[in-house]
Amino acid sequence: MPDHTLPTRDQVSPDDTWDLSSLYADDAAWEKDLKRLEKAIPRYDHFRGHLAESVETLVACLRHDERVDRLAERLGTYAFLKTTEDQANDRYQAMMGRYHAIAVRASEAASFLRPEILAIPQKTIARFLEDRRLKPYRLLLTRLRRFKPHTLSKKEERLLAMQGEMAQVASKTFRQLSDADLKFGFVTDENGQKVELTNATFSQLLHSPKRRVRKTAFHQYYRQFVAHENTLASLLAGSIHRDVYYARARKHPSALAAALFPDQVPQSVYDNLIATVRGRLPAVYRYFDLRRRYLRLKEIHHYDTYVPLLADLDIERSWDQAVQLVMESLRPLGKDYCAVLRSGLEGRWCDRYPNVGKQSGAFSCGTYDGDPYILMNYKPKVLDDIFTLAHEAGHSMHSYYSAKKQPYLYYDYTIFVAEVASTFNEQLLSRYLLEQAEDDRERAYLINREIDSMRATIVRQTMFAEFEQRSHAMAEAGEPLTVESFKTLYRGLLEDYFGPDFTLDDELSLECFRIPHFYRAFYVYKYATGMSAAIALSRRVLEGGANELKDYLRFLQGGCSKDPLDLLKDAGVDMTRPEPIATALDHFENLVEQLEQLL
């Protein structure tokens, strides 16, 4: 049922919505470009089978593909953003569906490009790359050619491509089971209201100040996972075996190596993360014990780790006040950065408030040809929403600078660096709020918030990363992946990461069966490395001068013009070494010490 306390979309003031005219003036202009995209598809047939014939043909084909891709990005972004305004609006859902159908046809028409380019003889492509007309595409082609040792024959590639739907069965089945079929019942919250227990409300209930509510929600939720543990273990094993199969088929030494290959990230980065976090776990144990003592508990359980130690600060800030607060905190980033961002936030980059049918949460959506839009569901009494605004503004400015300084082919930054700019801004906001705090309670609240954020992003995601590494290694060694082997592995990690004085409920060993990220393995480590890099870079900028700021702004302007590790190294952080992780964990330890003193 819609929430009738919220306005409908047509009741929202235009000043509080984003202005999508940087993409398209109206739907009619979008329709005109959609026809252009559709008409461009047949031209791919002129190039098919001819890419090795001459530089002229290869350049013409790459230019055509770039134009098609750029047009598709603009069309797809406009349609997507319109669907988020009111997800019940059939017109824009249909628009997105029509775009998607044509985009799939374009992708199919262009599918010959990669195998054909990889099939060009080495001497021929080397000669081609010396031609100045290919200069804009040299990096693109060089990166593509890296995949040649891991690309199979046309017949083999066709067989692998035909497995696409089948390869997603484990993930899709898990989603259906978790999101649709598992029913968790109802829990009475601290206000005496019956709340349906779902994947979404589970997290909310674990934040309840009433321990009875948290405990009931935890055990009631995991009861369903106990009842379906064999099915869930089989699905997770299927996903892991899929990863191992594709890695072996493409001649990678391991599934982890296959996942790290596209970004040219050495395994030492992954290993350094795990080793460094493991070496600093006593600070995490110390925080858990501080939490136990402050909550006056004899034993601390997992369901006691999410409730805030202090209630949310009773401060109301309007949108304009939130923008002003964010802008004051970001002053160290310089006049140009702040002027551009202020213009966007005070203008119409943002869709600001909730309305009936609007997509929940928040995101930044940057494109090459449009403004870097931000979806918010801002609530004036929720401090976290100001941090969310700073976070999404970081993404948007990353997109803004990269699009401004890089050609289309190299403006879109990779996931490995995506969280750096956003978390960097959160660090600056947290520091500014602490400097402005009026009393110890406010300082304690802000410090506790940052500790929990770091624990969730660095420590917890590193534990997940280690589980992914070790479970895949088990499969590669031929060890059985069963309910018991999964539970034994995960229980051992829980004991290591939560410490000897933490009370682990038996059901928590089943947590590995409910984490959606495990079905797209070797992704979560990027959250931990991204936050660590952001903390190290924010300290470098705050404690440095003009050169350190220039280094960071160049990073924001880099897009994907270099590999992610090189972009970060140029900014002043070498993620191939353990020091950035150690710097972040030094900060974590310092925060725990401060919180102990304040409480």
C-alpha positions in Angstrom: 0.0 0.0 0.0 1.3 3.5 -0.8 2.3 5.8 2.1 -0.4 8.5 2.0 1.7 10.7 4.2 4.0 11.2 1.3 3.2 13.5 -1.7 2.5 11.9 -5.1 5.1 12.8 -7.8 2.9 15.5 -9.3 2.6 17.2 -5.9 6.4 17.7 -5.5 7.8 21.1 -6.2 9.9 21.1 -9.4 12.6 22.9 -7.4 13.0 19.8 -5.2 13.4 17.5 -8.2 16.3 16.9 -10.6 16.3 18.7 -14.0 17.1 16.0 -16.6 17.4 18.5 -19.5 21.2 18.1 -19.6 20.3 14.6 -21.0 17.0 15.4 -22.9 14.7 18.4 -23.0 11.7 16.1 -22.9 10.4 12.7 -23.7 10.0 13.6 -27.4 13.7 14.4 -27.7 14.5 11.0 -26.1 12.2 9.2 -28.6 14.0 10.9 -31.5 17.4 9.6 -30.3 16.0 6.1 -29.6 15.2 5.9 -33.3 18.8 7.1 -34.1 20.1 4.3 -32.0 17.9 1.7 -33.7 19.0 2.9 -37.1 22.7 2.7 -36.2 22.6 -1.0 -35.4 22.6 -2.4 -39.0 25.8 -0.5 -39.8 27.8 -3.0 -37.7 27.3 -5.6 -40.5 29.5 -3.4 -42.8 32.5 -4.2 -40.6 31.9 -7.8 -39.6 34.7 -10.0 -40.9 36.8 -7.0 -42.2 38.5 -5.6 -39.1 41.9 -7.1 -40.0 41.9 -5.7 -43.5 43.1 -2.2 -42.8 43.5 0.5 -40.2 40.8 2.6 -41.9 38.2 -0.2 -41.4 39.2 -0.8 -37.8 39.1 2.9 -36.9 35.8 3.4 -38.7 34.3 0.5 -36.8 35.6 1.7 -33.4 34.3 5.2 -34.0 30.9 3.8 -34.9 30.8 1.6 -31.8 31.9 4.5 -29.6 29.1 6.7 -31.0 26.5 3.9 -30.4 27.7 3.3 -26.9 27.7 7.0 -26.0 24.2 7.4 -27.4 23.0 4.3 -25.6 24.4 5.6 -22.3 22.5 8.8 -22.6 19.3 7.1 -23.5 19.5 4.5 -20.9 20.4 6.9 -18.1 17.4 9.2 -18.9 15.0 6.3 -19.0 16.4 4.8 -15.8 16.2 8.0 -13.9 12.6 8.6 -15.0 11.6 5.1 -13.7 13.1 5.9 -10.2 10.8 8.9 -9.8 7.7 6.8 -9.5 8.2 3.1 -10.0 4.5 2.6 -10.5 4.5 4.9 -13.6 3.9 2.5 -16.5 4.9 5.0 -19.1 8.5 5.1 -18.0 8.7 1.4 -17.2 7.7 0.8 -20.8 10.2 3.4 -22.0 12.9 1.5 -20.1 11.8 -1.8 -21.6 11.9 -0.4 -25.2 15.4 1.0 -24.6 16.6 -2.3 -23.1 15.3 -4.3 -26.1 17.1 -2.1 -28.6 20.3 -1.9 -26.5 20.4 -5.7 -26.4 20.1 -5.8 -30.2 23.0 -3.3 -30.4 25.1 -5.4 -28.1 24.4 -8.5 -30.1 25.3 -6.7 -33.4 28.6 -5.5 -31.8 29.4 -8.9 -30.3 31.9 -9.8 -33.1 34.2 -6.9 -32.2 36.1 -8.5 -29.3 36.8 -11.9 -30.8 37.6 -10.4 -34.2 40.1 -7.9 -32.8 41.7 -10.6 -30.7 42.0 -12.8 -33.8 44.1 -10.2 -35.6 47.7 -11.5 -35.9 50.2 -9.9 -33.6 52.3 -8.5 -36.4 49.3 -6.9 -38.0 47.9 -5.3 -34.8 51.4 -4.1 -33.9 51.6 -2.3 -37.3 48.1 -0.9 -36.9 48.9 0.5 -33.5 51.7 2.6 -34.9 49.2 4.5 -37.1 48.3 7.9 -35.6 44.6 7.4 -36.5 44.4 4.6 -33.9 46.0 6.8 -31.1 42.6 7.4 -29.3 42.0 3.7 -29.2 45.5 2.4 -28.3 44.8 2.0 -24.6 41.4 0.3 -25.4 43.1 -2.1 -27.8 46.0 -2.8 -25.5 43.7 -3.6 -22.7 41.6 -5.8 -24.9 44.7 -7.7 -26.2 45.6 -8.6 -22.6 42.7 -11.0 -22.7 44.0 -13.0 -25.7 45.7 -15.8 -23.6 42.3 -16.2 -21.8 40.2 -16.2 -24.9 39.2 -19.5 -26.6 38.4 -20.5 -30.1 35.2 -19.2 -31.7 33.4 -22.5 -31.2 34.5 -22.7 -27.6 33.6 -19.1 -26.9 30.2 -19.8 -28.5 29.7 -22.7 -26.1 30.6 -20.6 -23.1 28.3 -17.8 -24.3 25.4 -20.3 -24.6 25.9 -21.2 -20.9 25.0 -17.7 -19.8 21.5 -18.3 -18.6 22.5 -21.7 -17.0 25.4 -20.1 -15.2 23.0 -17.7 -13.4 20.7 -20.4 -12.0 22.3 -20.7 -8.6 22.2 -16.9 -8.1 18.7 -16.5 -9.4 17.4 -19.4 -7.3 19.0 -18.0 -4.2 17.3 -14.6 -4.9 13.9 -16.3 -5.4 14.3 -18.4 -2.2 15.6 -15.6 -0.1 13.4 -12.7 -1.3 10.2 -14.5 -2.1 9.8 -18.0 -0.7 11.3 -17.7 2.8 8.7 -16.4 5.2 10.0 -15.2 8.6 6.7 -14.3 10.3 6.2 -11.2 12.5 8.1 -9.6 15.4 6.7 -7.2 18.0 8.9 -4.1 18.1 9.8 -1.8 21.0 6.6 0.2 20.4 4.4 -2.8 20.6 3.8 -2.8 16.9 3.8 -6.1 14.9 6.4 -5.8 12.1 6.7 -8.4 9.3 10.2 -9.8 9.5 11.9 -9.7 6.1 15.4 -9.3 4.7 14.8 -5.5 4.8 13.3 -5.2 8.3 15.8 -7.7 9.8 18.5 -5.0 9.8 16.0 -2.4 11.2 15.0 -4.7 14.1 18.7 -5.4 15.0 19.0 -1.6 15.6 16.2 -1.8 18.2 17.1 -0.4 21.6 15.1 -3.4 23.2 17.3 -6.5 23.4 14.2 -8.7 23.4 13.3 -7.4 20.0 16.8 -7.9 18.6 17.2 -11.4 20.0 13.7 -12.5 18.8 14.4 -11.2 15.3 17.8 -12.9 15.1 16.6 -16.3 16.1 13.3 -16.2 14.2 15.1 -15.0 11.1 17.8 -17.7 11.2 15.2 -20.4 11.9 14.3 -20.4 8.2 18.0 -20.7 7.2 18.3 -23.7 9.5 15.3 -25.3 7.8 16.7 -24.8 4.3 20.4 -25.2 5.0 20.9 -28.1 2.6 19.3 -26.2 -0.3 21.3 -23.1 0.5 24.6 -25.0 0.7 23.9 -26.6 -2.6 23.2 -23.2 -4.3 26.3 -21.6 -2.8 28.4 -24.6 -3.9 27.0 -24.3 -7.4 28.0 -20.7 -7.6 31.5 -21.4 -6.4 31.9 -24.3 -8.8 30.7 -22.0 -11.7 33.5 -19.5 -10.8 36.1 -22.3 -10.7 34.9 -23.8 -14.0 35.1 -20.5 -15.9 38.5 -19.7 -14.5 39.9 -23.0 -15.6 38.2 -22.8 -19.0 39.9 -19.5 -19.6 43.3 -20.7 -18.3 43.5 -18.7 -15.2 45.4 -20.3 -12.3 42.5 -19.7 -9.9 39.1 -18.2 -9.6 40.6 -15.3 -7.5 43.2 -14.7 -10.2 40.5 -14.6 -12.9 38.5 -12.0 -10.8 41.6 -9.8 -10.2 42.8 -10.0 -13.9 40.7 -7.2 -15.5 41.9 -4.5 -13.1 45.5 -5.8 -13.1 45.4 -6.2 -9.3 48.0 -8.6 -8.0 46.9 -11.1 -5.4 49.3 -9.5 -2.9 46.7 -6.7 -2.6 44.1 -9.2 -1.5 46.4 -11.0 0.8 47.8 -7.8 2.3 44.3 -6.7 3.2 43.5 -10.0 5.0 46.8 -10.2 6.8 46.8 -6.6 7.9 43.2 -6.7 9.2 43.9 -9.9 11.0 46.9 -8.4 12.7 44.8 -5.6 14.1 41.8 -7.5 15.3 42.5 -6.9 19.1 41.2 -3.4 18.6 38.0 -4.8 17.3 37.7 -7.1 20.3 38.3 -4.1 22.5 35.5 -2.3 20.9 33.1 -5.2 21.3 34.0 -5.4 25.0 33.4 -1.6 25.3 30.0 -2.1 23.6 29.2 -5.0 26.0 30.0 -2.9 29.1 28.2 0.2 28.0 25.0 -1.8 27.2 25.4 -3.5 30.6 25.4 -7.1 29.1 27.0 -10.2 30.7 27.5 -11.6 27.2 27.6 -9.8 23.8 26.0 -11.5 20.9 25.9 -10.7 17.2 22.4 -9.1 17.6 24.0 -6.6 20.0 26.4 -5.1 17.5 24.1 -2.9 15.5 22.1 -1.0 18.0 23.6 2.6 18.4 25.2 3.1 21.8 23.7 6.6 21.9 20.3 7.6 20.4 20.3 9.7 17.3 21.0 13.4 17.9 17.7 15.3 18.1 18.7 18.0 15.6 16.6 19.0 12.6 18.4 20.3 9.5 16.6 21.5 6.3 18.0 20.6 2.9 19.7 24.0 2.6 21.3 23.6 6.0 22.5 20.1 5.1 24.0 21.4 1.9 25.7 24.2 3.8 27.1 21.7 6.3 28.5 19.5 3.5 30.0 22.4 1.7 31.7 23.7 4.9 33.2 20.3 5.5 34.5 20.0 1.9 36.3 23.4 1.9 39.8 21.6 2.0 39.0 20.4 -1.6 39.4 23.9 -3.0 37.3 26.7 -4.5 36.7 25.0 -7.9 35.4 21.8 -6.4 33.2 23.5 -3.9 31.8 26.0 -6.5 30.8 23.3 -8.9 29.3 21.1 -6.2 27.4 23.9 -4.5 25.9 24.9 -7.9 24.7 21.4 -8.4 23.3 20.8 -4.9 21.6 24.2 -4.6 20.5 23.8 -8.2 18.8 20.7 -9.6 21.3 17.8 -9.7 19.4 16.2 -6.8 16.0 14.7 -6.5 15.7 15.5 -2.9 12.8 14.1 -0.9 10.7 10.9 -0.8 7.4 10.7 -2.7 4.9 7.9 -3.3 6.5 5.2 -5.5 10.0 6.7 -5.6 12.9 4.3 -5.4 14.2 4.0 -1.9 17.8 4.7 -0.8 20.2 6.9 -2.6 22.6 6.8 -5.5 24.7 9.0 -7.8 24.4 8.5 -11.6 27.0 10.2 -13.7 27.2 10.2 -17.5 29.5 11.7 -20.1 26.9 14.0 -21.6 24.7 14.9 -18.6 24.9 16.3 -15.1 26.0 13.8 -12.4 22.5 13.3 -10.9 21.9 12.3 -7.3 18.8 10.5 -6.0 18.1 11.2 -2.3 15.2 10.5 0.1 16.3 13.2 2.5 14.8 13.4 6.0 15.6 16.5 8.0 15.8 14.7 11.4 18.2 11.9 10.2 21.9 12.8 10.5 22.9 9.8 8.4 21.1 11.4 5.4 23.7 14.2 5.5 26.5 11.7 5.4 24.6 10.0 2.5 24.5 13.4 0.7 28.2 13.9 1.2 28.9 10.3 0.0 26.8 10.6 -3.2 28.3 14.1 -3.9 31.7 12.5 -3.9 30.6 10.0 -6.6 29.1 12.8 -8.6 32.2 15.0 -8.5 34.3 12.0 -9.4 32.0 11.6 -12.5 32.0 15.3 -13.2 35.8 15.7 -13.2 36.4 12.5 -15.2 33.9 13.4 -17.9 35.4 16.9 -18.0 39.0 15.8 -18.4 38.8 12.4 -20.2 37.5 11.3 -23.6 34.4 9.2 -23.5 36.3 5.9 -23.8 38.3 6.6 -20.6 36.0 8.6 -18.4 34.1 5.8 -16.6 36.1 4.8 -13.5 36.2 1.2 -12.3 34.5 -0.3 -9.3 37.9 -0.7 -7.6 38.2 3.1 -7.1 34.5 4.0 -7.1 34.1 4.2 -3.3 37.2 6.3 -2.7 35.8 9.7 -3.6 32.6 9.1 -1.8 34.2 7.8 1.4 36.8 10.6 1.3 33.9 13.1 1.6 32.4 11.2 4.5 35.8 11.4 6.3 35.9 15.2 5.8 32.3 15.6 7.0 32.9 13.5 10.1 36.0 15.4 11.0 34.2 18.7 10.5 31.3 17.7 12.7 33.6 16.5 15.4 35.3 19.9 15.4 31.9 21.6 15.6 30.5 19.3 18.3 29.0 21.1 21.3 29.4 18.4 23.9 30.9 15.0 24.7 27.7 13.2 23.9 27.6 14.6 20.4 31.3 13.7 20.0 30.7 10.1 21.3 27.7 9.7 18.9 29.8 10.8 15.9 32.8 8.6 16.9 30.6 5.6 17.5 29.0 6.1 14.1 32.4 6.2 12.4 33.7 3.1 14.3 30.6 1.1 13.2 31.0 2.2 9.6 34.7 1.2 9.6 33.9 -2.1 11.2 31.2 -2.9 8.7 33.2 -1.8 5.7 36.8 -2.8 6.5 36.6 -5.6 9.0 33.4 -7.4 8.1 34.0 -7.1 4.3 37.6 -8.5 4.8 36.1 -11.5 6.7 33.8 -12.0 3.7 36.7 -11.7 1.3 38.6 -14.4 3.2 35.6 -16.7 3.2 35.4 -16.3 -0.6 39.1 -17.0 -1.1 39.1 -20.0 1.2 35.8 -21.6 -0.1 37.0 -21.3 -3.7 40.3 -22.8 -2.8 38.5 -25.7 -1.2 36.6 -26.3 -4.5 39.8 -26.0 -6.5 41.5 -28.6 -4.3 38.6 -31.0 -4.8 37.3 -30.7 -1.2 33.5 -31.2 -0.8 31.4 -28.1 -0.3 28.7 -29.3 2.1 26.6 -27.8 4.9 29.1 -28.9 7.4 32.2 -27.8 5.5 30.7 -24.4 4.9 29.6 -24.1 8.6 33.0 -25.2 9.9 34.9 -22.7 7.7 32.6 -19.8 8.5 32.5 -20.6 12.2 36.3 -20.5 12.3 36.3 -17.1 10.7 33.7 -15.8 13.1 35.8 -16.9 16.1 38.8 -15.2 14.6 37.2 -11.9 13.7 34.9 -11.5 16.7 37.3 -12.7 19.4 37.5 -15.1 22.3 35.1 -13.2 24.6 32.3 -12.8 22.0 29.3 -15.2 22.3 28.6 -16.8 19.0 25.1 -18.3 18.5 25.2 -21.5 16.5 22.9 -20.1 13.9 25.4 -17.4 12.9 27.5 -20.1 11.1 24.7 -20.0 8.6 25.3 -16.4 7.8 27.4 -17.5 4.8 24.2 -18.8 3.2 22.4 -15.4 3.2 25.0 -13.0 1.8 24.0 -12.0 -1.8 27.6 -10.8 -2.5 28.9 -14.4 -2.3 27.1 -15.1 -5.6 29.3 -12.5 -7.3 32.5 -13.5 -5.6 35.7 -11.4 -5.1 33.9 -8.1 -5.1 33.6 -7.3 -1.4 37.3 -6.7 -0.9 36.9 -3.5 -2.9 34.8 -2.0 -0.2 37.6 -2.5 2.3 40.4 -1.3 0.1 38.3 1.7 -1.1 37.6 2.9 2.4 41.2 2.4 3.4 42.4 4.4 0.4 39.9 7.1 1.2 41.1 7.5 4.8 44.7 7.6 3.8 44.1 10.1 1.0 41.9 12.3 3.2 44.7 12.5 5.8 47.2 13.2 3.1 45.1 16.2 1.8 44.2 17.5 5.2 47.8 17.3 6.5 49.4 18.4 3.2 49.4 21.4 1.0 48.6 22.4 -2.6 50.5 19.5 -4.2 48.6 16.9 -2.2 45.3 18.5 -3.2 46.4 18.6 -6.9 47.3 14.9 -6.7 43.9 14.0 -5.4 42.0 16.2 -7.9 44.0 14.5 -10.7 42.8 11.2 -9.3 39.2 12.4 -9.6 40.0 13.5 -13.2 41.6 10.2 -14.2 38.5 8.1 -15.0 39.9 4.8 -16.3 42.8 6.4 -18.2 45.1 4.3 -16.1 44.7 1.0 -14.1 43.1 1.7 -10.7 46.3 0.9 -8.7 48.3 3.4 -10.8 45.6 6.1 -10.4 45.7 5.7 -6.6 49.6 5.5 -6.6 49.7 8.8 -8.5 47.3 10.3 -5.8 49.8 9.2 -3.1 48.5 5.8 -1.9 50.2 2.5 -2.9 47.6 -0.2 -2.4 50.1 -2.9 -3.2 51.6 -2.3 0.2 49.9 -2.8 3.6 50.5 0.8 4.9 47.1 2.3 3.7 45.2 -0.5 5.4 47.4 0.0 8.5 46.7 3.7 8.4 43.0 3.1 8.4 43.2 0.7 11.3 45.4 3.1 13.2 42.5 5.5 12.9 40.1 2.9 14.0 42.1 2.2 17.2 42.4 5.9 17.9 38.6 6.2 17.6 38.0 3.3 20.0 40.4 5.0 22.5 38.5 8.3 22.2 35.1 6.6 22.7 36.3 4.8 25.8 37.3 8.1 27.3 34.0 9.8 26.4 31.8 7.0 27.7 
